[in-house]
Each structure stands twice: as C-alpha cells, then as structure tokens.
Amino acid sequence: MGKAAKTGIAQKTGFQLMNGMLNIVMVIATVIVAVVTYQAKFRARALELEIHVLNQTNRSIRNDLTVLRAEQAYLSRPERIERLARKFLTLTPNEAGRNLTGASLLSGREDMESRRSAMQVLEKMRSRDKARVLEARTEAQKMGIATVLVRPLIARKAVPQQRAVSAAQVMGVTHYSRDRAGDAQSPPKEPLEKLRSRPEVPKPKWTYHGGIGDDD
Amino acid sequence: MMTNLSLRFGKLAGFGLPKKNKLARKKSVSVDSENLKAVGADKGIWLHSAPWRYWMVFLVFGLIFLVIGGRLILLGVSSNDYAGYRLPTQGKVAVDRPEMVDRNGVLLATDIRTASLFAEPQKIIDIDEVLEKLAPLFPGLDMKRLEKRLRSKARFAWIKRKLTPAQQARVYALGLPGLSFTDEPQRVYPQGITAPHILGSVNLDNRGGSGIEKFIDRQIAIEGDGTDGHYIRDEGDGRRIITLSVDNRMQYLMRQELLQAKKKYHAIGAAAIVMDIHSGEVLAMSSVPDFDPLKPKQVLQRKRFNRMSRGVFELGSVFKTYTMALGMEVGKASFRSTYDVTGPIQVGPSRIKDFHGPKGWLNLAEIFTHSSNIGCARIADSVGIARQKSFLKKLGVLARLQTEIGDVATPLLPRRWKRVNMMTIAFGHGISVAPLQFVATSAALYNGGFQVRPTFLKVNKRHNPNKTSRRVISARTSEKMRVLMRLNVIKGTGRGTNVKGYDVGGKTGTADKPTRGGYGPDVISSFISIFPAQNPKYIMYVMIDAPKGIAETGGKKYASVNAVPMTASLIRRLSPFLGLQAKEKDALWFDMEQFADMR
C-alpha cells in the first residue's frame, strides 16, 4: 500500500508539471482555433454575400437575355419579315420547285450548312449589287447627279453597323430605331417624346395588349 | 500519456472523479490485484481502477460528439447537395415556365419579368396626391374604384399589373410612399398569332389553360429528354425549353392561306394540317378563326374553337379511302372488281344516291375517282358490318385519341351499327370524327400500313411515339391505296392538286352539314392528300367549313373547286420548307395500262 502511495506522489508531481504545460498548450490551441474559426466564419459570410450578389447579377442578366431573345424573335417574326420584304425587296412568295436554303437564315435556324449556303448567296448578291451600284454611279455622274446615297454601300472599309444604317437609308428607312422599325400596324402607344425620355431598358411592347392588367 | 490525458479530461469535465477514484481504486485493487500484478502495469493503475460507469459515460459522449462532428464535416464537404438549403434564392426564379421553341429552335413562347404596381394603403400619406399623380399615367384605370380601395382598411391593393418598364420608371419618378412593385412573370408569344391552338394560352397567374401550355403544367417540375414522358429540357444556362414539332414558317403560311380561303369562299371557318406520315409529327396545324392568346375573352369564344381536334364532323367522301382499303384488305375487292351503280340503293326508308358521275357498272378505281356513294355502299355491303367495324376500330377511328394538346373530341358513332349505317359510313356519313383523328388514322393507309400516333413534340432518338407502332393493314393494300390516290389526282376529282414535280395523291370530300333533323344546305368540303405518292413523306388535310359558291367556282361549293385549289396552293408554298425537291417530271411509278379504259 505504502509503495503504491509513494509512486503515486512521485507521479503526481510529474503530472503537475505536465498539467501546467498542457494548460498553456491548450489555451494557446484554443485561441488559435477560435481565431481560425472566426476568420473562416467571416470569410464564409463574405463569400455568401458574393454568391448572393453574383446570383442577383446572374438573374438579372438572364432576365435581360430572355427579353432580348424575345425581342429578337419578335423582330424576326414571319409576318414582319414578309411585310418588310414586300416593302423593300423585289422577291416573290415561295413557289414549288424553289429550294429555300437561304430562307433558314431569316428564321434564325442554327443549321451550319444552310447558313453557309445562305452566306454564299448573300455574298453573290453583294458583289452583284456592287457592280450595279458602280454602274449606276457612273451613269449618275454622267448626268451630273451627286451619288451620296449609294456611296456607303460600296465603302467596304466602313464598320458593319455603319453599313447597315446606310443600307437602311438607301432603302428609305430614315430611323434605324427599334421602336419604330417599320411597324405600321401597331404604332407606339405613347407619344414619341415619352419614348425618348424613357430609361435604358428594353421595351417588350408586344406584351401589352390593351387593358389586360386592369383586373385585380 | 493517452490514459493520463483521458483522465485529465474526466477531471476537467467535473465528474467529481478524484474522490470516487480513491474508493474505487481500493475496491478494484482488492478485486483485481492478482490480475494487475500479472500484467505488471503499476503505471496504468489509474486506468484499470477507474469504475466502468465513468468509461461508459465517456464512451457515450464521445460517440455523440463523433457523430455530430462527422455530420458537420459531411455537410461542409458535400456542399452541392445542401447548397440550396444553405442559401435559398430570394424571390422567384427568373423564368417560371419553360420556353417553347419550334422544330428549328425558333422561339414561340417565353416568360419575361414585368413589374406589377401595388399599394399598401396604410402607408400612403396623401391618397389624393397618389390618385392625382397616377391618373395621367394609366388612362384606362378606374380611379373611383381605386380610391375606394385605397381609403379602405385593406393592407394591400393592386393598382396595375404587368407594367411596361417605361411605366415603371415613371411611377418610380413620382416618388410616392406606400407604392411598391413586385416581379411577375408574363407569358409572351413573340411570333404573334401563328399557332394559338397548338401553343394554347395562360391565365393572369401564368397557369396553362389549353394546348401545350396546359401540357407543360403537368410536367413543369420535372426535366427530361422525352424518354420517360418528360419533355422539358434544361439547357444548362437557366433556360428550360420544350421543342415542338411545328415549323413556325409553315405555320404562318398555312394560317395566311386559311384566312385568305375563308374570306374568298365566305366560309365560317377553315382548317388544315400537315403531318409527317411516318413519325406522326405535326409540322403545321391551323384552324381559323383562331384567337390571340393574350386576349382571354377570345380564347373561350365558341366560334374560335380548334376545328381540327375539338370538333367532330361528318367528313363525307374522304372516308371512302377507308372503304377502299377495307375492301382490298379483306380480299373482297381488287382493281378488277366491278360494281353496279346504275340506280339508287333503297335501305329501309333511306335511299343512297349518286349526284354525279357515270351510271352502269364501275370498277374499283372508277368508284374512287368518280366518288360514287352507291359503289362504296356496295363494297361495304360485300364486306359486312362486323368486319367494317373491326377494321375502323383497328385503325383507331372509333376510340378517343389523346394528344399533347389535349383530348381529341370523341367520335360520334351510330347507336346501333345497322346495314344502313354501314352503307352511309362507307361514304362518310352517319359517323362524326375529328379531322385530326381522321388524318392520324389515315396515315396507316399510305405509309406501308403502320399505325401513327400524332405528336406535337419534336421526335428524336429518345422521344418517338411511333417507334414501336403496330401494323394495321398490309403493305400490299397500302401500296394499292397510294395508286388510287395518285390516280384520283391524275384522272379524278383531285386534278387541281397535280402540282408538277411533287407526285401528289389525294381524295376530295364534300359532306352535307347536319342540322336539326336532317341535312342543311351547308357543306364541309375537304381534301386529304399525300406526297410524294410513290413513297409518301407527308399527309395533308384541308377543310373548309361551309364555303359559299362564288363566281370563280361557278357558284359551286364542291371540294374540287375550293379545297382542291387550296391544297395546291398550300403544297406550292409549303414544299420548300418540307425539304422536298420538285422533280423535273412526274414519272409514272405504276402500271397505267390497267386503268387505260377508265371512264
């Protein structure tokens, strides 16, 4: 019994020493862990905020994309294309026997082959037009008429947008504006000055058919 | 060292162990001393002398902490599964209903977010000011009603739903307290009115009311590729789309043609369909008058119903195609069979007559090309009631047909299928079927004999309702039917549809419209056509509801003067989109000699 007690005392002093060291080590460890935990927590919170902001942006971009896609589809709807084609182009309605690969370009069809052939057709048309324009220009110059209007068509170095605007001008469209784009059947419901003062948001006008929103 | 540590924790945890330990040590030593000495572990004496309860408690708590810790780690690691729960998205997802696109990916319907203006009346400071400032912005708004609502005790009042962004900006600019906006999805159909009966419509709360819109409601929560009956596909960038079988361009052209025809023939309606004869894909289907999906009042108007699928009609002579196939399929009729059509057939009180065409004996092809009622009645008579009924049943003419745009109107059958019914059904009277069902079941007569289920969703590798379609008539009969159809366009009532290079085959049908207690003066004139007839790819059906005789048609209103030119015009205009190349010359692909002496 006595022997056991002796060894017990000896061990106890050893333990005390060990305990002291252990306490210090553990206090330090606790502090480190606490600091790390808080840091992680703050980082997580910051990340969550970032995620939230990104989600928000993502959502609004998606909304904008949806609106733009709808607008694109609206502007390329067959009824409008037909109307514009009748007004500005000298094409006739489809007939049997005509192979219409080029038409798929108008429908927005993602078909590489038909797109390529459509591009070829367009390229051909363009070079032919160029020749015609040159011819017309020399004719006009002979008659002493300035050829301001047709000039942009052959200025191949101009940026594509400018070309499009000039082309539109040649065709008689003075305003290349989305709101007016030759939409004779449904003119803008608001006066023009109101449209001008509107903020920079896409305006999906096909949505609003009369008093659909009047009900509760 | 480990044991000491554990003990240390035991002490820290405050179990009051030291005291107990002393006692326990004595006890355990006295019990286990022999054993301990044998081990010789005098250093680990504390461990071995600890009471078992202490270890149990330690173990249990340890386990609990281990489980909780493990779970926490799992939650942290597998962030994908739980991300949604950790950070729920605020507000609604951008697009609630999937987009609809046509077979070429052209956008047919989509959701855009619009702002809806509402008021919290209790937060409004000056109601008069609000009314005064809002009035010029919304000219159509009922201001008296609004004032009443704003002055009430209500906590919430809609002012105007679904504003334009410009309107929203102007309301913001007013800076009135108590007014707020909420995001609402608004369904838009950017293609305008091209396929309203197929697309359907939604109500103010963006729920589907009819057509594919209603179909979407049933599967809105689930994505799939059509393999398991779910057709909404996730594009991965937040877009969910459902791809229809229709081609928007054809749909547009068809509708234009129908509107023109309706006007030209002073009809009350017109309808048409083009279907892939093998896959059952509806490439274009239109019925006028139709509706603007954004005008709810129109959607429900009776006269704007879908004549193709929601109404049943006695279709008349186009039904003779069934009778021909029936006669040949059961072996009772062949190209060499002849029938006496000299005089009318008297069955009880009814009398079956021919209004035009030659008298005397006619062969099968002549009966078809002259559209003889008597001849068809004789063919049916030679086959018998039971076999006629079972043939039509096998084709699917008698049962209710279901499609993605809703159930097709149930056919109206005679209450008792007597001899007279059999005879009238042989030429398309006394039985009323929806045109869509007629077209779908007819496809089998020409495509080699396989039943076709019509579908409004694009057929692909995974979604193909006709992959395992069963044979309903023999290939031989089907080939003979194609010959008859082609012959009718070369020599018979369908001559006007012989568009060069497209090898068209078809059959006219002019049916008297039933009125109360008999038949009235109005007719349904229609034309069923297949092209190219030798190896058909498409089946087309055109119908005009109650056309009037006009100067151009010589005052007549038969299908051959209205439905036929309409079909020809449709084939001319649609064929470029169908991927069909016109041939230089329509080659005869069957032996014309056998029909040389036809009348």
Interface residues (C-beta under 8 A of the other chain):
Chain A: A4 T7 Q11 F15 M18 N19 L22 E48 I51 H52 N55 N58 R59 R62 N63 T66 V67 R69 A70 E71 Q72 A73 Y74 R77 P78 E79 P93 N94 E95 A96 G97 R98 N99 L100 A103 S104 S107 G108 R109 E110 D111 E190 K194 L195 R198 P199 V201 P202 K203 P204 K205 W206 T207 Y208 H209 G210 G211 I212 G213 D214 D215 D216
Chain B: N4 L5 R8 D42 K43 I45 L87 T89 Q90 V93 A94 V95 N104 G105 V106 L107 L108 T110 D111 I112 R113 T114 S116 G140 L141 D142 W158 K160 R161 K162 L163 T164 P165 A166 A169 Q186 V188 Y189 P190 Q191 G192 T194 L204 D237 G238 N248 R249 Y252 L253 D292 L294 K295 P296 V499 K500 G501 Y502 I571 R572 R573 S575 P576 F577 Q581 A582
